[in-house]
Amino acid sequence: MDWYLHQTKKRLDSFITVGKILSSFGLHGQVKVQVYLEDPKLLKSVNSFCLGETLLRSKIDFLKNTKKSIWIATIPNTKNKGQADQLKGNLVYIEKKYLPSLMTDEFYYKDLKGLQINIYGSIKKGVVHDVCNFGSGDILEVSLDNSETTKYIPFNRDNVRKIDLTNRTILLTPLKGLLA
């Protein structure tokens, strides 16, 4: 089983999650998709999406935006409500090659997860578990010195000195008392 999980994770490294199928919509096989993209224009420019853990390739036509991040979409060969209901919960992926180029000092959340943490002026080390945004800016969820408890560090220039994606490290300069 470990081999299968390793292979699946390895395959998923070249993809990025762009949404999740929430439910069926109507009787003709349409689905509601929660889209995670900041710029929904990408939905119209990608010809091939992948669905679920099996990464089943499929065209998805995003028809209309009903709420901030909820879209109504059609998927070929999904012709009725029953077929659409079976897709509920599946994640929607695209290959990373479709993502727009980033400016200097811009990063995709997925690329920051798993980075090894070094803290400037300290022997503490750790790892980035997640990147969150609760409305007031991006936050790194980290654990230090193999601890199971996590801490939140604002992802800004005051707390993050350097990110090295090649060596998979991040150098933190957390404000005094932030990690106490």
MARLUMBA-359234 format. One line per field, with one value per residue (C-alpha): residue in three letters; residue number from 1; x, y, z. Coordinates in Angstrom, 2 decimals, always signed. Layout:
% MARLUMBA-359234
res: ALA / ...
n: NUM / ...
px: X / ...
py: Y / ...
pz: Z / ...
//
This chain:
% MARLUMBA-359234
res: MET / ASP / TRP / TYR / LEU / HIS / GLN / THR / LYS / LYS / ARG / LEU / ASP / SER / PHE / ILE / THR / VAL / GLY / LYS / ILE / LEU / SER / SER / PHE / GLY / LEU / HIS / GLY / GLN / VAL / LYS / VAL / GLN / VAL / TYR / LEU / GLU / ASP / PRO / LYS / LEU / LEU / LYS / SER / VAL / ASN / SER / PHE / CYS / LEU / GLY / GLU / THR / LEU / LEU / ARG / SER / LYS / ILE / ASP / PHE / LEU / LYS / ASN / THR / LYS / LYS / SER / ILE / TRP / ILE / ALA / THR / ILE / PRO / ASN / THR / LYS / ASN / LYS / GLY / GLN / ALA / ASP / GLN / LEU / LYS / GLY / ASN / LEU / VAL / TYR / ILE / GLU / LYS / LYS / TYR / LEU / PRO / SER / LEU / MET / THR / ASP / GLU / PHE / TYR / TYR / LYS / ASP / LEU / LYS / GLY / LEU / GLN / ILE / ASN / ILE / TYR / GLY / SER / ILE / LYS / LYS / GLY / VAL / VAL / HIS / ASP / VAL / CYS / ASN / PHE / GLY / SER / GLY / ASP / ILE / LEU / GLU / VAL / SER / LEU / ASP / ASN / SER / GLU / THR / THR / LYS / TYR / ILE / PRO / PHE / ASN / ARG / ASP / ASN / VAL / ARG / LYS / ILE / ASP / LEU / THR / ASN / ARG / THR / ILE / LEU / LEU / THR / PRO / LEU / LYS / GLY / LEU / LEU / ALA
n: 1 / 2 / 3 / 4 / 5 / 6 / 7 / 8 / 9 / 10 / 11 / 12 / 13 / 14 / 15 / 16 / 17 / 18 / 19 / 20 / 21 / 22 / 23 / 24 / 25 / 26 / 27 / 28 / 29 / 30 / 31 / 32 / 33 / 34 / 35 / 36 / 37 / 38 / 39 / 40 / 41 / 42 / 43 / 44 / 45 / 46 / 47 / 48 / 49 / 50 / 51 / 52 / 53 / 54 / 55 / 56 / 57 / 58 / 59 / 60 / 61 / 62 / 63 / 64 / 65 / 66 / 67 / 68 / 69 / 70 / 71 / 72 / 73 / 74 / 75 / 76 / 77 / 78 / 79 / 80 / 81 / 82 / 83 / 84 / 85 / 86 / 87 / 88 / 89 / 90 / 91 / 92 / 93 / 94 / 95 / 96 / 97 / 98 / 99 / 100 / 101 / 102 / 103 / 104 / 105 / 106 / 107 / 108 / 109 / 110 / 111 / 112 / 113 / 114 / 115 / 116 / 117 / 118 / 119 / 120 / 121 / 122 / 123 / 124 / 125 / 126 / 127 / 128 / 129 / 130 / 131 / 132 / 133 / 134 / 135 / 136 / 137 / 138 / 139 / 140 / 141 / 142 / 143 / 144 / 145 / 146 / 147 / 148 / 149 / 150 / 151 / 152 / 153 / 154 / 155 / 156 / 157 / 158 / 159 / 160 / 161 / 162 / 163 / 164 / 165 / 166 / 167 / 168 / 169 / 170 / 171 / 172 / 173 / 174 / 175 / 176 / 177 / 178 / 179 / 180
px: +0.00 / +2.85 / +4.16 / +0.75 / +0.50 / +4.04 / +3.28 / +0.01 / +1.74 / +4.53 / +1.99 / +0.04 / +3.20 / +2.81 / -0.81 / -2.50 / -5.98 / -8.23 / -11.60 / -13.93 / -17.23 / -19.83 / -23.00 / -25.11 / -27.10 / -30.34 / -31.36 / -29.06 / -25.71 / -24.42 / -22.36 / -21.58 / -17.84 / -16.15 / -13.20 / -10.03 / -8.43 / -7.85 / -8.27 / -11.14 / -9.96 / -7.75 / -10.87 / -11.63 / -8.06 / -7.40 / -8.57 / -8.05 / -8.80 / -8.26 / -10.83 / -10.40 / -7.52 / -7.34 / -6.70 / -9.29 / -8.76 / -11.83 / -12.93 / -14.99 / -17.06 / -17.53 / -20.83 / -21.63 / -20.50 / -23.35 / -21.55 / -18.09 / -16.31 / -19.13 / -19.50 / -21.99 / -20.15 / -20.75 / -18.57 / -18.84 / -20.45 / -22.20 / -25.72 / -28.01 / -28.32 / -27.30 / -24.00 / -23.35 / -24.09 / -21.33 / -18.78 / -19.56 / -16.44 / -13.97 / -11.18 / -10.50 / -6.85 / -4.87 / -1.29 / +1.10 / +2.26 / -1.03 / -0.42 / +0.63 / +4.22 / +4.78 / +6.56 / +9.65 / +8.69 / +5.37 / +4.73 / +2.00 / +0.76 / +1.46 / +5.15 / +5.52 / +4.02 / +6.70 / +9.51 / +12.08 / +12.20 / +15.33 / +14.96 / +17.47 / +19.67 / +18.23 / +18.88 / +15.14 / +14.05 / +10.67 / +8.42 / +5.60 / +2.39 / +0.01 / -0.59 / -3.88 / -5.71 / -8.48 / -9.09 / -6.29 / -3.37 / -1.50 / -0.33 / +2.15 / +1.09 / +4.33 / +5.58 / +8.97 / +11.47 / +9.29 / +6.44 / +2.92 / +1.50 / +1.44 / +1.89 / +0.76 / +3.24 / +2.15 / +3.59 / +5.12 / +8.51 / +8.68 / +8.63 / +10.00 / +13.52 / +14.23 / +12.53 / +14.69 / +12.49 / +15.50 / +16.79 / +13.24 / +14.02 / +12.56 / +14.43 / +12.17 / +12.81 / +9.71 / +8.78 / +9.77 / +7.30 / +5.59 / +6.92 / +6.86
py: +0.00 / +2.42 / +1.95 / +2.87 / +6.02 / +7.01 / +6.59 / +8.52 / +11.39 / +11.40 / +11.62 / +14.36 / +16.49 / +17.56 / +18.62 / +21.31 / +21.20 / +23.85 / +22.80 / +20.25 / +18.88 / +19.74 / +18.22 / +17.59 / +20.48 / +19.85 / +16.69 / +16.77 / +15.86 / +19.29 / +19.72 / +22.46 / +23.00 / +25.02 / +26.69 / +27.46 / +29.72 / +33.40 / +34.10 / +32.08 / +32.96 / +29.90 / +27.70 / +28.78 / +28.41 / +24.82 / +22.09 / +19.08 / +18.64 / +15.58 / +14.23 / +12.32 / +10.23 / +8.30 / +11.56 / +10.70 / +13.18 / +15.06 / +18.29 / +20.42 / +23.33 / +25.91 / +27.52 / +30.14 / +31.52 / +31.36 / +32.62 / +33.93 / +30.62 / +28.25 / +27.36 / +25.27 / +22.95 / +20.16 / +17.09 / +14.96 / +11.55 / +12.81 / +12.92 / +12.63 / +13.46 / +9.95 / +10.12 / +13.64 / +12.52 / +9.89 / +12.66 / +14.46 / +14.99 / +14.48 / +17.00 / +18.73 / +19.08 / +20.70 / +20.10 / +22.67 / +23.61 / +25.49 / +27.79 / +31.36 / +32.36 / +33.98 / +37.19 / +37.20 / +36.50 / +34.88 / +31.23 / +28.66 / +27.32 / +23.77 / +24.59 / +25.87 / +22.82 / +20.47 / +23.05 / +22.57 / +25.52 / +27.13 / +29.97 / +32.79 / +32.87 / +29.66 / +25.94 / +25.23 / +23.54 / +22.54 / +22.00 / +23.87 / +21.82 / +24.18 / +27.70 / +29.23 / +32.47 / +33.32 / +36.73 / +38.91 / +37.52 / +34.30 / +32.30 / +29.42 / +26.50 / +25.05 / +22.56 / +22.91 / +20.35 / +17.34 / +18.61 / +17.50 / +20.89 / +23.52 / +27.26 / +29.96 / +32.45 / +35.37 / +34.91 / +38.34 / +40.01 / +40.60 / +36.86 / +35.22 / +36.17 / +33.75 / +30.95 / +28.51 / +26.17 / +24.44 / +23.30 / +23.07 / +25.42 / +28.54 / +30.88 / +32.49 / +35.60 / +35.45 / +38.49 / +38.23 / +36.13 / +34.63 / +31.14 / +31.29
pz: +0.00 / +0.78 / -2.76 / -4.21 / -2.04 / -3.01 / -6.73 / -6.43 / -4.61 / -7.19 / -10.03 / -8.27 / -7.95 / -11.58 / -11.00 / -8.96 / -7.45 / -8.99 / -7.61 / -6.11 / -7.40 / -4.75 / -6.17 / -9.23 / -10.69 / -12.48 / -14.30 / -17.33 / -15.75 / -14.84 / -11.67 / -9.16 / -8.79 / -6.09 / -7.83 / -5.88 / -8.49 / -7.90 / -11.63 / -13.18 / -16.73 / -16.48 / -16.51 / -20.07 / -21.36 / -20.23 / -22.58 / -20.35 / -16.67 / -14.51 / -12.07 / -8.83 / -7.55 / -10.81 / -12.69 / -15.33 / -18.17 / -19.28 / -20.86 / -18.49 / -19.76 / -17.04 / -18.00 / -15.41 / -12.10 / -9.57 / -6.45 / -5.72 / -6.31 / -7.35 / -11.03 / -12.98 / -15.36 / -17.85 / -18.28 / -21.44 / -20.90 / -17.77 / -19.14 / -16.11 / -12.42 / -11.32 / -13.19 / -11.88 / -8.30 / -8.57 / -9.19 / -5.91 / -3.83 / -6.69 / -6.89 / -10.20 / -11.25 / -14.05 / -15.02 / -13.56 / -17.06 / -17.56 / -14.62 / -15.37 / -14.69 / -11.33 / -10.51 / -8.30 / -4.68 / -5.67 / -4.87 / -5.25 / -1.91 / -3.04 / -3.58 / +0.00 / +1.69 / +2.96 / +2.94 / +5.69 / +8.09 / +9.48 / +11.97 / +11.75 / +14.86 / +16.30 / +16.19 / +15.89 / +12.71 / +11.37 / +8.41 / +6.64 / +6.85 / +5.09 / +3.85 / +4.96 / +4.41 / +6.84 / +5.30 / +6.65 / +4.68 / +4.06 / +7.07 / +7.28 / +9.47 / +10.83 / +13.35 / +15.02 / +16.31 / +15.39 / +17.58 / +16.70 / +17.64 / +14.93 / +15.04 / +12.64 / +11.25 / +9.05 / +5.57 / +5.09 / +4.80 / +8.57 / +9.29 / +6.13 / +5.08 / +2.21 / +0.30 / -1.64 / -3.66 / -5.21 / -1.83 / -0.37 / +2.54 / +4.05 / +6.39 / +9.00 / +11.05 / +13.25 / +15.30 / +18.96 / +20.95 / +17.89 / +18.51 / +22.32
//
